[in-house]
Amino acid sequence: MDALMKNFEEKMEKTISLLKEDLNTVRAGRANAAILDKITVDYYGTPTPLKNIANISTPDPRTIMVAPFDPSSISGIQKAINEANLGLNPSNDGKSIRLIVPQLTEERRKELTKTTKKMGENAKVAVRNLRRDINEHAKKKEKNGEITEDDLKKALDKIQKSTDDHIKNIDAIIAKKDKDIMEV
């Protein structure tokens, strides 16, 4: 049962780390190179992550600079950024691409907080699904006589406590991101 709990905890932590990764792609009004993490560029016929073919930096709080290692790929990178629908307009000077991050309007900030709440709900659903799976597994073990009824009760309580802790953690992460977005 301990190995099962360890696996359960690892999956929960993975869910939270995926949530944090997804939240990094949400623009919070200042330049953050992480919003380009999920962009792939058609590089010589192969979909390649942008960060593998270009140097991405933030020279100031409102600008993201993308400097490709191969200058011939600049048009493909610009096209991929446009298609990613980030609300950023890339400007190309022949050697690099500049992305000016505009100030967010109040309406856009509220839309972004709705998006982050949806991401948080998805993470909570994933955590609850993990809880359901391990609960079923524990009940099967008890039914097969591998563990006692008391051990099952203790395991279910431990699983529920862990689930509650992870959901609180998700709520805290979302609240922090929402505060960050609403900050002018």
Backbone as CSV, one residue per row, in Angstrom:
resi,resn,N_x,N_y,N_z,CA_x,CA_y,CA_z,C_x,C_y,C_z
1,MET,0.829,-1.193,0.000,0.000,0.000,0.000,0.873,1.255,0.000
2,ASP,2.064,1.176,0.617,2.956,2.331,0.664,3.443,2.710,-0.734
3,ALA,3.740,1.724,-1.560,4.187,1.993,-2.925,3.069,2.663,-3.717
4,LEU,1.853,2.236,-3.480,0.686,2.822,-4.141,0.526,4.292,-3.739
5,MET,0.691,4.576,-2.450,0.588,5.955,-1.949,1.694,6.834,-2.521
6,LYS,2.899,6.269,-2.619,4.026,7.027,-3.166,3.754,7.390,-4.628
7,ASN,3.254,6.444,-5.391,2.904,6.663,-6.790,1.806,7.729,-6.903
8,PHE,0.814,7.645,-6.007,-0.291,8.603,-5.960,0.236,10.016,-5.715
9,GLU,1.123,10.156,-4.728,1.709,11.462,-4.399,2.504,12.021,-5.579
10,GLU,3.276,11.164,-6.251,4.074,11.606,-7.404,3.172,12.130,-8.518
11,LYS,2.075,11.417,-8.776,1.148,11.849,-9.822,0.492,13.177,-9.455
12,MET,0.186,13.359,-8.176,-0.411,14.624,-7.716,0.575,15.778,-7.916
13,GLU,1.836,15.545,-7.553,2.858,16.584,-7.722,3.048,16.909,-9.205
14,LYS,2.995,15.897,-10.052,3.127,16.106,-11.490,1.973,16.971,-12.007
15,THR,0.776,16.722,-11.513,-0.392,17.526,-11.901,-0.170,18.991,-11.537
16,ILE,0.353,19.225,-10.346,0.592,20.600,-9.904,1.702,21.245,-10.729
17,SER,2.759,20.505,-11.050,3.828,21.089,-11.867,3.329,21.396,-13.281
18,LEU,2.441,20.554,-13.834,1.847,20.844,-15.143,0.978,22.098,-15.085
19,LEU,0.247,22.285,-13.992,-0.562,23.489,-13.817,0.339,24.721,-13.816
20,LYS,1.446,24.656,-13.068,2.368,25.795,-13.011,2.931,26.109,-14.396
21,GLU,3.272,25.051,-15.148,3.774,25.232,-16.522,2.740,25.927,-17.388
22,ASP,1.494,25.470,-17.301,0.420,26.081,-18.085,0.197,27.533,-17.682
23,LEU,0.274,27.823,-16.394,0.068,29.192,-15.928,1.176,30.124,-16.411
24,ASN,2.372,29.586,-16.626,3.463,30.416,-17.148,3.163,30.950,-18.542
25,THR,2.302,30.255,-19.276,1.984,30.699,-20.629,0.916,31.793,-20.640
26,VAL,0.326,32.087,-19.480,-0.676,33.149,-19.400,0.051,34.470,-19.160
27,ARG,-0.206,35.414,-20.047,0.466,36.709,-19.991,-0.088,37.538,-18.841
28,ALA,0.772,38.087,-18.023,0.329,38.860,-16.859,0.651,40.346,-16.985
29,GLY,0.799,40.868,-18.209,0.994,42.301,-18.383,2.435,42.742,-18.471
30,ARG,3.358,41.866,-18.180,4.770,42.212,-18.365,5.450,41.085,-19.133
31,ALA,6.568,41.413,-19.723,7.259,40.446,-20.581,7.694,39.227,-19.773
32,ASN,7.377,38.053,-20.319,7.761,36.792,-19.694,8.056,35.806,-20.823
33,ALA,9.292,35.405,-20.939,9.697,34.523,-22.035,8.950,33.191,-22.013
34,ALA,8.408,32.801,-20.871,7.711,31.510,-20.751,6.443,31.448,-21.602
35,ILE,5.887,32.594,-22.000,4.670,32.537,-22.821,4.958,31.973,-24.209
36,LEU,6.236,31.901,-24.579,6.615,31.341,-25.881,7.003,29.863,-25.792
37,ASP,6.942,29.274,-24.596,7.389,27.891,-24.384,6.651,26.851,-25.223
38,LYS,5.377,27.058,-25.461,4.587,26.037,-26.159,4.564,26.231,-27.678
39,ILE,5.277,27.237,-28.176,5.275,27.517,-29.618,6.253,26.593,-30.338
40,THR,5.757,25.983,-31.425,6.623,25.169,-32.273,6.691,25.822,-33.646
41,VAL,7.872,25.766,-34.244,8.141,26.390,-35.533,8.415,25.292,-36.554
42,ASP,7.906,25.485,-37.765,8.202,24.553,-38.858,9.623,24.885,-39.336
43,TYR,10.593,24.117,-38.880,12.003,24.374,-39.178,12.515,23.275,-40.097
44,TYR,12.680,23.595,-41.339,13.087,22.637,-42.376,12.165,21.409,-42.387
45,GLY,10.856,21.680,-42.322,9.871,20.611,-42.415,9.614,19.846,-41.127
46,THR,10.290,20.221,-40.048,10.128,19.529,-38.768,9.575,20.497,-37.720
47,PRO,8.478,20.141,-37.039,7.999,21.011,-35.961,9.019,21.002,-34.811
48,THR,9.577,22.174,-34.534,10.640,22.301,-33.541,10.240,23.344,-32.500
49,PRO,10.435,23.077,-31.203,10.138,24.094,-30.190,10.969,25.362,-30.440
50,LEU,10.325,26.509,-30.294,10.978,27.797,-30.548,12.248,27.956,-29.719
51,LYS,12.201,27.521,-28.458,13.369,27.710,-27.584,14.587,26.896,-28.042
52,ASN,14.369,25.892,-28.932,15.495,25.095,-29.446,16.191,25.745,-30.635
53,ILE,15.537,26.719,-31.282,16.143,27.325,-32.481,16.387,28.817,-32.330
54,ALA,16.119,29.366,-31.133,16.320,30.805,-30.938,16.644,31.102,-29.476
55,ASN,17.309,32.229,-29.288,17.601,32.725,-27.957,16.475,33.682,-27.588
56,ILE,15.797,33.432,-26.478,14.667,34.259,-26.066,15.065,35.010,-24.799
57,SER,14.894,36.344,-24.834,15.268,37.153,-23.678,14.249,38.269,-23.459
58,THR,14.312,38.878,-22.284,13.457,40.023,-21.970,14.359,41.197,-21.587
59,PRO,14.743,42.024,-22.591,15.645,43.139,-22.316,15.042,44.209,-21.405
60,ASP,13.721,44.360,-21.416,13.058,45.284,-20.498,11.680,44.711,-20.140
61,PRO,10.982,45.291,-19.169,9.722,44.703,-18.696,8.603,44.610,-19.738
62,ARG,8.712,45.300,-20.856,7.660,45.303,-21.849,8.041,44.632,-23.167
63,THR,9.259,44.101,-23.271,9.738,43.565,-24.539,10.275,42.147,-24.384
64,ILE,9.922,41.304,-25.357,10.515,39.972,-25.463,11.294,39.972,-26.769
65,MET,12.528,39.537,-26.701,13.407,39.520,-27.867,13.658,38.058,-28.256
66,VAL,13.434,37.741,-29.540,13.673,36.397,-30.053,14.763,36.511,-31.107
67,ALA,15.937,35.947,-30.821,17.069,36.005,-31.755,17.356,34.582,-32.252
68,PRO,16.943,34.272,-33.498,17.163,32.916,-34.015,18.646,32.627,-34.237
69,PHE,19.019,31.366,-34.020,20.398,30.956,-34.268,20.666,30.956,-35.770
70,ASP,19.642,30.639,-36.557,19.732,30.615,-38.014,18.840,31.738,-38.552
71,PRO,19.428,32.838,-39.043,18.629,33.982,-39.503,17.613,33.640,-40.599
72,SER,17.826,32.558,-41.343,16.873,32.200,-42.401,15.547,31.684,-41.832
73,SER,15.516,31.365,-40.542,14.287,30.834,-39.932,13.393,31.926,-39.363
74,ILE,13.789,33.180,-39.520,13.064,34.286,-38.882,11.615,34.395,-39.353
75,SER,11.359,34.169,-40.642,9.983,34.293,-41.134,9.104,33.163,-40.580
76,GLY,9.649,31.965,-40.461,8.911,30.843,-39.881,8.580,31.092,-38.420
77,ILE,9.530,31.687,-37.688,9.308,31.999,-36.279,8.211,33.050,-36.155
78,GLN,8.280,34.081,-37.003,7.270,35.141,-36.967,5.883,34.568,-37.262
79,LYS,5.808,33.689,-38.232,4.535,33.055,-38.591,3.997,32.218,-37.419
80,ALA,4.877,31.449,-36.764,4.463,30.603,-35.631,3.950,31.454,-34.470
81,ILE,4.594,32.589,-34.218,4.156,33.475,-33.131,2.781,34.058,-33.467
82,ASN,2.586,34.456,-34.722,1.277,34.982,-35.133,0.190,33.925,-34.983
83,GLU,0.491,32.685,-35.394,-0.490,31.599,-35.333,-0.794,31.155,-33.907
84,ALA,0.123,31.434,-32.975,-0.082,31.038,-31.577,-1.172,31.873,-30.915
85,ASN,-1.555,32.984,-31.542,-2.650,33.818,-31.056,-2.424,34.274,-29.614
86,LEU,-1.264,34.861,-29.368,-0.907,35.327,-28.036,-1.349,36.767,-27.785
87,GLY,-1.822,37.430,-28.835,-2.181,38.839,-28.701,-0.956,39.730,-28.779
88,LEU,0.135,39.195,-29.316,1.368,39.963,-29.479,1.653,40.104,-30.969
89,ASN,2.150,41.285,-31.362,2.440,41.527,-32.759,3.959,41.538,-32.951
90,PRO,4.514,40.501,-33.573,5.968,40.441,-33.746,6.460,41.440,-34.794
91,SER,7.545,42.143,-34.474,8.175,43.016,-35.468,9.575,42.473,-35.748
92,ASN,9.892,42.377,-37.037,11.089,41.709,-37.518,12.059,42.758,-38.059
93,ASP,13.310,42.759,-37.568,14.308,43.695,-38.098,15.361,42.990,-38.959
94,GLY,15.084,41.749,-39.351,16.005,40.998,-40.200,16.930,40.075,-39.418
95,LYS,17.250,40.433,-38.183,18.139,39.609,-37.354,17.415,39.020,-36.156
96,SER,16.407,39.742,-35.676,15.673,39.284,-34.493,14.224,39.741,-34.573
97,ILE,13.436,39.209,-33.661,12.024,39.566,-33.589,11.772,40.192,-32.225
98,ARG,11.099,41.314,-32.233,10.715,41.994,-30.990,9.218,41.817,-30.785
99,LEU,8.864,41.487,-29.561,7.456,41.394,-29.183,7.216,42.415,-28.076
100,ILE,6.410,43.425,-28.375,6.088,44.430,-27.372,4.837,43.952,-26.636
101,VAL,4.948,43.822,-25.326,3.833,43.344,-24.510,3.005,44.563,-24.104
102,PRO,1.770,44.666,-24.651,0.942,45.834,-24.320,0.392,45.753,-22.900
103,GLN,0.052,46.908,-22.369,-0.582,46.966,-21.055,-1.950,46.299,-21.166
104,LEU,-2.299,45.475,-20.205,-3.582,44.782,-20.246,-4.720,45.701,-19.796
105,THR,-5.860,45.606,-20.478,-7.044,46.348,-20.058,-7.708,45.595,-18.916
106,GLU,-8.585,46.271,-18.194,-9.298,45.643,-17.080,-10.111,44.446,-17.576
107,GLU,-10.756,44.614,-18.736,-11.567,43.537,-19.298,-10.701,42.318,-19.633
108,ARG,-9.537,42.565,-20.229,-8.633,41.468,-20.599,-8.094,40.764,-19.342
109,ARG,-7.832,41.539,-18.302,-7.356,40.948,-17.048,-8.401,39.992,-16.470
110,LYS,-9.678,40.409,-16.543,-10.755,39.560,-16.022,-10.880,38.286,-16.854
111,GLU,-10.713,38.406,-18.181,-10.747,37.221,-19.047,-9.624,36.256,-18.675
112,LEU,-8.437,36.810,-18.432,-7.289,35.970,-18.078,-7.505,35.265,-16.738
113,THR,-8.135,35.953,-15.778,-8.391,35.291,-14.493,-9.396,34.155,-14.670
114,LYS,-10.353,34.326,-15.586,-11.293,33.233,-15.872,-10.526,32.043,-16.457
115,THR,-9.581,32.332,-17.335,-8.766,31.273,-17.940,-7.964,30.531,-16.877
116,THR,-7.356,31.280,-15.958,-6.553,30.626,-14.914,-7.440,29.790,-13.984
117,LYS,-8.633,30.293,-13.690,-9.564,29.522,-12.844,-9.947,28.217,-13.544
118,LYS,-10.142,28.278,-14.864,-10.478,27.074,-15.622,-9.315,26.076,-15.565
119,MET,-8.086,26.585,-15.698,-6.905,25.714,-15.595,-6.853,25.063,-14.212
120,GLY,-7.158,25.855,-13.186,-7.166,25.335,-11.817,-8.223,24.253,-11.641
121,GLU,-9.413,24.479,-12.211,-10.474,23.473,-12.132,-10.054,22.176,-12.820
122,ASN,-9.404,22.308,-13.980,-8.925,21.113,-14.689,-7.922,20.335,-13.839
123,ALA,-7.035,21.058,-13.146,-6.055,20.402,-12.279,-6.760,19.706,-11.114
124,LYS,-7.791,20.356,-10.554,-8.543,19.741,-9.447,-9.245,18.467,-9.907
125,VAL,-9.809,18.513,-11.119,-10.479,17.328,-11.664,-9.460,16.194,-11.808
126,ALA,-8.269,16.522,-12.293,-7.227,15.499,-12.448,-6.870,14.889,-11.088
127,VAL,-6.747,15.743,-10.060,-6.427,15.261,-8.707,-7.546,14.363,-8.192
128,ARG,-8.786,14.767,-8.417,-9.925,13.952,-7.945,-9.988,12.612,-8.684
129,ASN,-9.651,12.637,-9.972,-9.619,11.380,-10.725,-8.551,10.441,-10.174
130,LEU,-7.397,11.009,-9.816,-6.342,10.197,-9.201,-6.836,9.595,-7.880
131,ARG,-7.543,10.424,-7.107,-8.083,9.934,-5.828,-9.055,8.779,-6.066
132,ARG,-9.946,8.942,-7.028,-10.922,7.891,-7.333,-10.204,6.591,-7.715
133,ASP,-9.180,6.697,-8.583,-8.450,5.513,-9.029,-7.772,4.783,-7.874
134,ILE,-7.104,5.539,-7.002,-6.399,4.869,-5.901,-7.398,4.317,-4.876
135,ASN,-8.535,5.005,-4.683,-9.561,4.478,-3.774,-10.086,3.146,-4.287
136,GLU,-10.352,3.062,-5.591,-10.828,1.801,-6.179,-9.787,0.700,-6.002
137,HIS,-8.535,1.061,-6.210,-7.452,0.086,-6.077,-7.366,-0.439,-4.629
138,ALA,-7.473,0.496,-3.669,-7.403,0.106,-2.258,-8.584,-0.788,-1.885
139,LYS,-9.773,-0.469,-2.392,-10.963,-1.281,-2.092,-10.841,-2.686,-2.681
140,LYS,-10.224,-2.786,-3.864,-9.990,-4.106,-4.467,-9.040,-4.932,-3.597
141,LYS,-7.995,-4.257,-3.078,-7.033,-4.956,-2.215,-7.742,-5.500,-0.974
142,GLU,-8.647,-4.710,-0.399,-9.372,-5.141,0.798,-10.313,-6.298,0.448
143,LYS,-10.962,-6.198,-0.708,-11.896,-7.248,-1.151,-11.156,-8.570,-1.392
144,ASN,-9.918,-8.468,-1.929,-9.110,-9.667,-2.192,-8.419,-10.197,-0.944
145,GLY,-8.565,-9.499,0.181,-7.989,-9.963,1.432,-6.522,-9.584,1.606
146,GLU,-6.010,-8.678,0.773,-4.595,-8.269,0.886,-4.383,-7.305,2.044
147,ILE,-5.429,-6.505,2.368,-5.345,-5.593,3.520,-6.629,-5.731,4.335
148,THR,-6.554,-5.310,5.603,-7.722,-5.420,6.485,-8.653,-4.224,6.281
149,GLU,-9.839,-4.338,6.853,-10.823,-3.250,6.747,-10.303,-1.985,7.447
150,ASP,-9.619,-2.166,8.581,-9.048,-1.018,9.296,-7.964,-0.336,8.463
151,ASP,-7.109,-1.154,7.818,-6.067,-0.584,6.956,-6.684,0.182,5.789
152,LEU,-7.783,-0.339,5.258,-8.489,0.339,4.163,-8.985,1.697,4.640
153,LYS,-9.596,1.727,5.813,-10.128,2.980,6.369,-9.006,3.998,6.548
154,LYS,-7.872,3.559,7.116,-6.721,4.455,7.307,-6.206,4.963,5.965
155,ALA,-6.122,4.068,4.984,-5.621,4.443,3.657,-6.549,5.460,2.993
156,LEU,-7.863,5.219,3.090,-8.818,6.148,2.476,-8.748,7.527,3.137
157,ASP,-8.575,7.545,4.459,-8.436,8.825,5.168,-7.166,9.554,4.736
158,LYS,-6.081,8.801,4.611,-4.801,9.379,4.194,-4.896,9.926,2.761
159,ILE,-5.554,9.184,1.906,-5.740,9.603,0.511,-6.560,10.896,0.462
160,GLN,-7.637,10.947,1.254,-8.494,12.139,1.262,-7.740,13.355,1.783
161,LYS,-6.940,13.157,2.835,-6.160,14.275,3.399,-5.167,14.793,2.358
162,SER,-4.510,13.883,1.669,-3.548,14.270,0.640,-4.246,15.021,-0.499
163,THR,-5.410,14.533,-0.899,-6.186,15.186,-1.955,-6.564,16.601,-1.528
164,ASP,-7.056,16.748,-0.299,-7.441,18.067,0.214,-6.246,19.027,0.222
165,ASP,-5.075,18.530,0.649,-3.869,19.361,0.679,-3.491,19.833,-0.724
166,HIS,-3.566,18.924,-1.689,-3.198,19.298,-3.053,-4.199,20.280,-3.664
167,ILE,-5.466,20.133,-3.347,-6.476,21.066,-3.852,-6.264,22.454,-3.237
168,LYS,-5.923,22.500,-1.945,-5.608,23.790,-1.306,-4.401,24.427,-1.991
169,ASN,-3.407,23.604,-2.319,-2.209,24.085,-3.001,-2.574,24.665,-4.370
170,ILE,-3.436,23.977,-5.114,-3.883,24.463,-6.423,-4.604,25.793,-6.262
171,ASP,-5.491,25.897,-5.266,-6.212,27.155,-5.027,-5.244,28.299,-4.724
172,ALA,-4.204,28.016,-3.937,-3.218,29.045,-3.595,-2.437,29.485,-4.833
173,ILE,-2.073,28.534,-5.679,-1.331,28.854,-6.910,-2.186,29.737,-7.824
174,ILE,-3.456,29.382,-7.981,-4.370,30.148,-8.834,-4.591,31.548,-8.256
175,ALA,-4.772,31.638,-6.948,-4.984,32.944,-6.303,-3.770,33.848,-6.507
176,LYS,-2.579,33.281,-6.407,-1.349,34.055,-6.609,-1.265,34.553,-8.056
177,LYS,-1.580,33.693,-9.009,-1.529,34.072,-10.423,-2.583,35.145,-10.723
178,ASP,-3.795,34.978,-10.166,-4.849,35.970,-10.385,-4.443,37.323,-9.810
179,LYS,-3.821,37.313,-8.638,-3.346,38.562,-8.028,-2.300,39.210,-8.937
180,ASP,-1.422,38.386,-9.482,-0.386,38.856,-10.395,-1.004,39.485,-11.654
181,ILE,-2.048,38.860,-12.182,-2.709,39.368,-13.396,-3.436,40.683,-13.108
182,MET,-4.124,40.769,-11.986,-4.929,41.948,-11.688,-4.086,43.133,-11.243
183,GLU,-2.818,42.889,-10.914,-1.903,43.961,-10.493,-1.597,44.862,-11.683
184,VAL,-1.788,46.175,-11.503,-1.544,47.117,-12.607,-0.121,47.596,-12.590
